[in-house]
Amino acid sequence: VLFSPILLVASFMESTSCPICNTNSFTPWLHVVDRFEPSTLWNIVQAVDSGLLMLHPRPTETEIAPYYAHAGYEPFLNSNKKSSLAERALLFARSLLLHYRAMLITQARERPLCKAHILEVGCSNGELLHCLQQKHHIPMAQLLGVEPDAASAKYARKRFGLQVVDGVEKLPTTLF
């Protein structure tokens, strides 16, 4: 749902400034239904000064932790493993969504894409950054991920060779 009012936002959500330019000025970009709690919408906004797309407000560490433990959180499910019909359907849907998200990001960026710099906070297993590098030819040096889940961050680094840090406080002082 694009630019609709928020149905429900969790009570402990925190408002933060843009980690690139420190602005608190954002424009709405997209509202996304939570896949585990359909009555909740997440706001994706764009920072006015830097152009960064980010979740805002975002969940606190306490709020986000149950998502990583949720039985439906399958960041390592991949087509290399023998899987059930349900898992293959999930992989297919995830692939479609991944390519749609990449298309939304690349449409919002300047051209040529080889000059774009992408910071994904909450990059999970790195599939979106990898897709942007492979399918949209954004150089690896211009992609950076933040992922607090150690197993997911390690997987992204090992499988795709991505630069992934485990917290925004560990971002390089000069991005890109």
N, C-alpha and C positions, 0 to 999 in steps of 0.2 A: 504494500500500500504506500503510495508516494504522498508525502506531505499531508497526512491526515492527523487529526488530534490524537494524543496519546491516550490509550485506554487505561493503562495501569502502569505505574512505574514503581519498582520496589522502594521501600521506605528508606533504605540506607544508601541509596545511590549518592555518589559524590560528584560534585562539579569541579572540574579542573581546568586549568588554562592549557593552551596548546603547548606541547613540549618542545616545539621548534621555535616559535616566536613569542611565547608567553602571553598571547592575547586571550581575552575572554569574550571576544566578539566572533560569533559563529552564525552561519546561515544554514537552515534545514537542507538536508540533501536527500535522505531516505529514511523511512520508518520500516523496520523489519519485525515480523512476528517471531517471538521466542519459540524455538522448536520443541522445547521441553514444557513450556508454560504458555499455551496459545493466547491466554488473556493478557499477556504482557507484550508490549512493543518496545523495541530498542530504537533510539534516535541515532542516526548517523548524521553528523553535521560537518560543515567545511569551515575551517578557520579562515576568517576574512583576510588576514595578512599573509599567511604562509600557503594557504590552499590545502592544508592537511585535512584529510577525511578521518574522522574519529568518532568513537562512541561517546555520547555526551548527553546526559550525565552517564557515568560509568559505575559498574558495581564495585563495591569495596572488596577487599581480599576475602572477607568473611562471606560475602554474598556470592562471589564467583566460585569459591571452593567446591560447593556441591555439584557444580556443572562437571568438574573434572572427575568426580566420583560417580556420576550418573551412568547407569548401565547403557544408555544410548550414546554416550560419548565414545566414539570409536575412531580416534585420529589415526590409528595404525592399520585399520582395515584397508586392504588393498587387493587388487585383482591378481596378485602373484600367489595368493593363498587359495586353496580350494574353499569355496564358500557356498552357502545355501542360496536358494532362490531369493530369499528376503535380503540377504547380504549383497547379492549381485544387483538387486533393485536399488538398494541404498547407494551402492557405488555409482550406479548409472545416474541417479538423481543428484548425487553429490557432484559428479562430473559436470552435469548440465549447469548446476548452480555455480560451480567454480568458474566455468567459462563465461557465464552471465556476469558474475562479479568482476572478472577481469575486463570484460567489455565495458562495464559501467565506469571502471577506473580509467581505462585508456581513453574513453570518450571525454572524460572530464579533464584530461591533461593536454598540455601544449604539444605541438608537433615540432620536430620529429620525436617519436617516442624514445629513441635511443638516447635522448638527453633528459628524459624524465628521471626523477629520483623518488623512490617509493619507500615509505616507512610503514610497516604493518605492525601495529601494537595488538598483540593477541594473535600471533601468526600460526598457532597450533603446530601442525607438522610441516608447515612451509609450502604446502601445495599451491596456494595462490601466488606466492612470490615466484615459485618455480614456473608456474604457468605464464606469468608475466615475462619471465626471462626466456622461456622456450618458444612460446607462441607469439609474443609481442615484441621480442628482440630487445628488451630492456637489459642493458649490461648488468652482470652479477654485482659489480662494484657499486652499482646505484640502487641496490636492493638491501634493505635492512629490516630484520624482524625483532620483535620483543615477544617473549613467551615465558611466563612464570612457571609453567609446568616443565620440570627438568627433563622428563622423558621425551616430551614432545619437542623441546628445543634441541636435545641431542639428536633425535631422529632427523629433524630438519637440517642440521649441520652435516650429519653423516650421509644421509641419502641424497641431498641436493647440493651440498657444499655451500649452504647459505650462511651469511653472517647473522647470528641470532644471539641476542643477549637476554638474560633472565629477569630484567626489570628496567623500567624507564630511567631509574636512577643510574643505570650502568650504560646509558647511551653515550656515545662519544661526545666530547664537548663541542666539536664541530661536526655536524652531520653532513656527509657527502662532500 
